[in-house]
């Protein structure tokens, strides 16, 4: 009996010693002020409540006020000890120290659902993937034929889903447009039933991204996981078919993003695997499916609320139309002339950024603002909080596109696309997509909001709770 008890007692003593030593060591670290909240749950529910109430910035502002620390505070979110870095100073620090002091990190549901892709890889691997994608999605790529392609898809969408309608639910309708456009430009997928099938799976997939990773029937994560597997299965079929078409010379390497990824290698002759391609197209379809949908929807809401702004946008877009031949498609130069319109879009994204924030992981012990953020802790930065801070923007809730005239906002105060090496890869794609849609919608219609002051909730992105129903008034030429 003693021979059995001694090893057990020894293990207990060692465990207690290590635990006490760890606590003592941590007590010597000057952690940021704050609270870890409830066991296991931390302060996650408070964050989610702020999202559901449509004010994600509230979570940070309440804790800054409570703990008296405007630059950084500690909390516990999604089961992780976390430091929240606030404002432009925090943004600058994180963007400037990517792959040095910090690296990208996402909660388990995100890494599980997206797999090995640009959003989940780090260091050299992420740089390589970004380089492979950037040659198709970077600014230089869009200066050729993409503007006209987007214009074609936009015109067709408006003819099918807007023209002849008295009322439209904007969010659901724009979601169809954004997903169809992404499917066409990334994979040359045009079959309506195929796009509809993938779109319905994406709606399920989206709901599980910021859920607890409980993979049991009935949970959002379980449904999202099944939807992700079904989407990947469809993508792998498309990828294999395209590889055969390329081999047989039935299509070109420049046809779309899929052909580009299948035929492009780095300087060492390394190609993305078919699974990597599927994961990255899944990621890009997600980005094209939701972030642009949110911005276009809230743009239409804002123009309905501010008739004076609508009239200025309409004037700019009509000037572009008048300079073109009848039926002539938009070109890249036309997009560059939409300066006031882009200021309006920028103000929409300031008030409701399509991505509210993102996570990093501390690679080493970090000294910041007089405190230590231990190695392994997670770090959160918030675009929503930065954009709604009175010290960054005067009269912060007022809709005012003139904020973006001239030099625009102070650096690191306006970050809807993030910054540094991890800046959103689809920034130019998104700009082109939104402005092509804006051009076509304002030159065809004016509209009234059927639910004034409709509530916006975040689940996980900004969404009007009733889908933003509007009444259309066609322009009579």
N, C-alpha and C positions, 0 to 999 in steps of 0.2 A: 504493500500500500504506500509506504514512504517513497519507494522507488518511482511510483507513478506520480505522487504529489509533488516531489521536488522539481521535476522539469516544468510542471504546470505553474508552480509558485515562481520559478525563475522567469518564465515568460511574462507573468503578471508584473513582477518587479521591473523587468526591462521595459515593458510597455508603459508603466507608470513613470519611470525615469525619463523615457523619451518624450512622453506627453508633457511632463512638467518642464523639461528642458525646452521643448518647442514653445510652450506658453511663455516661459521666461524670456526666450529669445525674441518672440514676437512683442513682448511687453517693452523691450528695449527699442523697438522700431517706432518712430514717430509717424503713425498712420494718419491719414486725413481724418477730419472730424466726420461724424455721421453715425448711422445705425444700421446694423445687419437685419433688423426687423425680426420676423417670426422664424422659428426653426424651420429649415427646409424651404419654406415659401419665401423667406426674406421679405422684400418689399415689392415682389412681383405683382401682387394684386393691385397695389396702389398705382403702379405703372399702367397696368391694363385698364383700370378704371379711368385714368386720364385719357387713354386712347379711345375708349368707348364713349366718353363724354365729348370727344372732339377737340380736346385741349392737351395734346401730348407734352407741351412745354410746362404744364402745371406741375408735373412730377418733380422736375428739376427746380423750378422756381420756389416751390414750397420748402425744399430741403436747403436751398441756398439761404433762404430767409431764416429757417429754423436753426441751422448750424453756423450761420454767420461766415461762411466760406464761399466767396463768389467765384473762386477759380477751380476748386476740386472738393469733392466729398466722397465718402465711402458708403456703399450700400451692398445689398445682396439681391441679385436678380437671376432668375432661371437657375437657381442652385449654385451660383458662383459668387465668390467675393469679388466685388467690382469697385473700381474708382470711376467716377464720372467727371470728366474734364469739361469745364464750362467756357463758353464764349470763344472769341477769335484767338485768344492766347492758347487755349487748349487745342483748337483746330490746327493752328500753325505748328504746335509742338508735335502732334501726332502725324500730320501730313509730311513733316520734315524729317521724321525719324522712322519711317517705314523701312522694315528689314534691318534696322540698326538697333533701336531700343524696343520697338514694337513690331508685331506682325498681325496680319488679318486673323480674326477669330469669329466664328459664328456659332450660335447655339446648336445643340445636337440635331434638332429637327432639320435645320438648313443643310448641314453637312450630310445628313442621311439622305435627304430628298434630292439634293443636287449632285451628290457623288463627286468624283474627281473632276473639277472644272475650274475655270478661272476664278470663280468667287471663293473657292475653298482651298486653293493651292497657295503656297508661299514661296518667297525667295526666287531662286533662279528658275524653278519650274513655272512659277506665275509669270515671270518676265518672258519666258519662252512662249507660253500660251498667249499672252497679251500681244506679243509681236506677230504671231500667226494670225490673230483675229484683226489686229489693227490695220493690216494692209487692205482689208476689205471694208472696215468700219471707220477708218480714220478720215480726217477732213479732205485729203487729196482724192480719196476714192469717190467722194460725193460730188466732186466738181465735174463729173462726166455725165452719165445718163440717169442717175438715180432720181433727180428732181422730176424729170418727165415721167418716169415710171410711177412715182408716188402720185403725181397729178392724175394719171390715167386711172389708177385704183380709186383715188378719192372721188373723181367725177362719177365713176361707175357706182360707187357706194352711195353717193348722194342721190343719183337717179333711182336706185333700187329702194332705199330705206328712208328718204326724206321727201323727195319731190312728190307732190300730190297728197301728202299727209297733213292733217290739221294739227295733230299733236304727236309728239315723239318723246319717249323716255330716253334721255340723252346717254346716261351711263351704259345701259345695256346695248344701245345702238352703236355707240363709239367703240365699245369693246369688240364688237363684230368687225368693225373697220380696222382697228389696230392689229387684231390677230390675223385677219386676212392679209393685210399688208406685210406683216412679218413672215407669214407662210410663203407668200409669193416671192419676196425679195431674198429670203434665206434659202428656200428650197424649191422655188418655182412650182409650188403646190397651189393649184387653182380649182380643183374639184370641190364644189360647195359642200357636198355631203362629207367629204374627208376632212375639210376644214372645220365643219360643225362638230364632227365627232371629237377631233382633237381639242376644240374650244371647250366643249362640255367637260372633258377630262381636266383641262386646265383650271376650270372654275372650282373643281373639287380639290385639285392639287394646291391651289392658292390658300385655301382655308386652313391648311395644316402647317404652314411655314413657321408660325410663331406659337404653336401649341406645345403642350408638354408631350415628350416623345413616348407616349403610352400606346404601344402597338397592339391594341385589343379591339375587337369588333365593336362598333358603336362610337369610337372616338374619332375626332377629326384627323388625328395623325395617321391612324390606321387607314382611313379612306384616302388620305393624301398619298400615302405610301403605295397603295394599290393603283391609284391614278397615275403616279409617277412611273410605276412599272409598265403600265399599259401604254403610256406615252412613249417610253423608251423602246418598247416592242415595235410600235408603229414607226418610230424614227429609224430603227435598225433595218427594217424592211426597205424603207426609202433609201437609206445609205447604200445598202447592198445592190439595189436596183440601179442606183446612179453609178456605182463603180463599174457595173457591167456596161452601161451606156457609154461611159468614158472610154472603156477598153475597146468597145466596138466603134468608136468614133461617131456616135449618135448625138453627142453633146460636147460642149467645149469646157475647158477648165475655168473660163471666165463667166460662165452662165449665171452663177449665184454663189452665195457663201458656201454651200455644201460642196459644189464642184471645186471651189478654191481650196477648201480644207483637205479634200481628198487628194489633191494634186500638188500641194505646196509642202515644201520641207525647209528646214533651217540650213545653215551653211554646212552642217555636218551630215546632211542627208537624212535627218530624223523627221518622221511623219507622226502626226497625231493618230492614235489608234481609232478604230471605228467607235469604240465605247467612249473615248474622250470626245470625239466629234458629236456623238449623240448627247452627252452631258452638256457640252457647251451650247449646242443648238437649243436644248431644253432651257438653259439659263437665258439665252437671248430671246427666245419666244416668251419666257416669263417677263423679261424686261420690256419687250415690245408690247406685250399683252396688257400689262397693268400700269406701269408708270406713265406711259403716254396717254392711256385712257383716263387716268386720274387728272392729268394736267389739262387735257382737252375739255373734259367735263366741267372742271372748275373754271376754265377760261370762258366757256359758254355761260356759266352761272354769273361770272363777274361782269361780262359784257351786257347781260340782261339786267344787272343791278345798276350799271353805270352807262346810261344812254350817251352821255357826252364822250366817253371813251370809245364806245361802239362807233360813233360817227367819225371819229378821227381814224380809227382802224379802217373803216369802210372807205374813207377818202384815200388813204394810202394804197389800199388794195385796188381800187378803181383806177388809180393813176398807173399802176402796173399793168392792169388789163388793157387800158387804152393804148398803151405803147406796143401792144402785141397784135398780130394778125388774128382774125376771127378763128377760134378753135385751136390756136397755137398753144402748145403745152408750156408749163413753167420750166424755166432753166435755173441753173445755179445762180446766175447773176440776178435773177428776179428775187430769189430768196435773200440775197445780200442787201437788197434795197428795202426790205421790210423792217426797217430799224425801229420805228415806233411800235409796230406790232410785236416785235420781240421784247421791247421794254414792257409791254403789257403782259406778255407771257411770263417774263421774269418776275413781275410783281405778283402774279398768281402763284408762282413757285415759292416766292418769299413767304407769302401768307400760309400756304399749304404745300410744303415741299413734298414731292412724290416719294422720296425716301426720307424718313424723319431723322435717321441717324444710323450709326454702324458701330461695330465692335472691333477691338484690338486685344492682343494679349501681350503682357509685359515679358520680354525675353530676358531681362535682367532686373535687379532692383533699380528702380527709377527714382531719382530725387526730383521732385517737382513742387514748386511753390512753397518750399520749406518742409515738405512732407515726403515720406517714402512710400512708394507703391511697390510692394514685394513682387519678385519674379513669379510668374505664373498667374498673377491676378489678371482679371479681365478689365478692360477699359471701354467706356462708352462715351461717344461724342454725339451731340444732338444738333442737327440742322434746325429743327423746329424751335428749339430753345434759343439758339443764336439769332434766328430771324425775328423772334418776338421780343427781343431785349431792347428796352427803351434807350439804353446806352449805345446801341448800334444803329437804331433807326428812330428818327423823331416821329412822334404821333404814330406809334408802331402798328395800330390796327387799321389806319386809314389806307384805302386803296389809292396808290399814287405812283403811276409808271414813270414820272419824271425823276424818281430816285435813281434811275439807271441811265440818265443822260450824262454826257461828258465822260468823266473818269469813272462814274458809277460809285457803288458802295466801297467803303474801306476794305482792303484785303482781309480775307478770312471771316468777314461778317456775313457774307452771302455764299452759301456752300450747298446748293441743291444737288450738285453732281459730285460732292466730296472734293478731294484735292490730292495733290502729290501723285506718287506712282500708282495709287489705286483709284484715281479719278475715273468716274463712270466712262466705260469704253464706248457706250452708245450715245454720248452727248450730241454728236453731230447728226446721227440718225434721228434722234428724238427731235432736235431743232427743225430739221427738214420735214419730218412727219407732221409736227404740230402746225408749222407755218403753211404747208401745202393744204392741210385741212382747213385752217383758218381762212385762207384766201378763198377757197371754194364755198365755205359756208356763209361768210359775210357778203359775198357778191351775189348770193342767191336768196338769202333770207334775212329778215329781222325776226325777233321772237320775244315772247313774254314768258316769264317764269310763272308756272301755275301754283307753286308753293313758295311764296316769298319767305326768305329767312329759313329755308329748309336746313335741318340739322345735318352737320357733317360728322361722321364717326370714322375712326381708323380701325380697319379690320382686314389686314394690318395696314392698309393704305387708306387715304382720305376718300370717303365714299358718301354721297348724299343718300340718306336713309330711304328715301322714296324713289331713287333713281333719276332725279332731276327731270320731271315732266315739264315740257314747254309747249307753247302754242306758236306755230310757225306763221309768218306773214311773208309770202314770196314777193320779191321785188318785181315790179311790172316795167318791163323795158319798152 
